Amino acid sequence: MRVAVAGCCHGELDKIYETLALAERRGPGPVDLLLCCGDFQAVRNEADLRCMAVPPKYRHMQTFYRYYSGEKKAPVLTIFIGGNHEASNHLQELPYGGWVAPNIYYLGLAGVVKYRGVRIGGISGIFKSHDYRKGHFECPPYNSSTIRSIYHVRNIEVYKLKQLKQPVDIFLSHDWPRSIYHYGNKKQLLKTKSFFRQEVENNTLGSPAASELLEHLKPAYWFSAHLHVKFAALMQHQATDKEQAGKETKFLALDKCLPHRDFLQVLEIEHDPSAPEYLEYDVEWLTILRATDDLINVTGNLWNMPENNGLHTRWDYTATEGAMKEVLEKLNHDPKVPCNFSMTAACYDPSKPQTQVQLAHRINPQTTEFCAQLGITDINVMLQKVKEERHLCGEHEQQGDLGTDDSEEDHSEYNTDTSALSSINPDEIMLDDDEEGEEEVVSTCSDMNTPSVEPSSDQASDFSTSFSDIRNLPSSMFVSSDDASCSPAGGEEKASETVESGDEKDLTEFPLKRLSNEHEPEQRKKIKRRNQAIYAAVDDDNDE
């Protein structure tokens, strides 16, 4: 089937679907599924805008509300994960996933579903080590700390996904798995985004939690966004005792939705022709949700997942055949995801702007129905009970009482903290910027006082020389050439298409490994850090 993958959406649904229609007219056939890798921005009204972690001047309604209200309907089944610029109060209503609009499905904090026999998993948010071991304690109204921590990945979600044993076909994450850049054309990546160099050399770019999942799940495809650049890689996993040959993962990261940027890719992916053409729950995943229900934590206290260290009575939450049969019975042997979308908040009306819409912590009927059917806990119900108990005890109901602020630094089991973005990345909104302050100017010159590690063409084969002292790659993966210009699987894989919005040239077939033609100028260039507007309608590479 034909699957389209989008990078950072930034609420530009109209533009994405228009570009998809253009691809269908020029391509071999209709697209069956659209996957979005975060920063989706399911903004329903002005209150949702205030829950999005961006400076006020970047808060624009965009076009999602038209799909939420029913004015428009998504022309293709759309599945997405959350990123770090989201209407967090809306997505929080659906911790286990659900419909945010007809034909638009959110995977939840973490989730696995099936479509036409293809197994699709994903995890929302980005990695921050000081929040990784906390529970999901945030709820509206958010303060200056929780509006950010709400989208930070937690160890409980990674732990659940690591219980999966059945093969995963596609996996989505917003930030990249750490070290993935060593398996593709790293030289071209650093030429395109030179400000990544320090973190690539230190091997701190990306999410260590996502890297852990990549090594465990070994999906056929892994799609990401967040860094606003197209990048492809091929990772060959070491064969296990049960496998004759090691699995391989085709990784692809895509750009943000702007004209002439590589934000959309269409792929041919094998599917089961006998499988139903509607979205299905994944029985193994639902079984894991039931098994781990007692592990739910809604406090900001740091905690560790159960492991086989003599301190826990249970550490294995994998799905057994018997437990999966019980789940099927609870579903009445029908794993179809019900089309039970319902509006839970007023929709934006351009003719009647509501600047003082009150924020509320809502319970979504989809989540209520899902939890009742499986017999699991609604995280939001538990949060509300905690708040009520604190209120009855006369305690303050501020977010700081439910959790802890960012001043409490903890590095979990990982040595380095990261949000998967360089501290001087000019292509990302800086949340700490003073909104009324002076425009900060940073240099993105290629020298950056850092020794170059790009090998020459005759040194490309000796890849390990440059990184042997600073890289810590998983032992089950081998490293491909630094100067690889095309995917080794390119001859076997069906060609995929890169679609650029606003480009009226004929679509050209490219292998999966094709990289963006966006380059950084070689000369010293000054960039206004805060004025690289992610949500602008023009190519921000020309901003100065």
Disulfide bonds with the S-S distance in Angstrom:
none
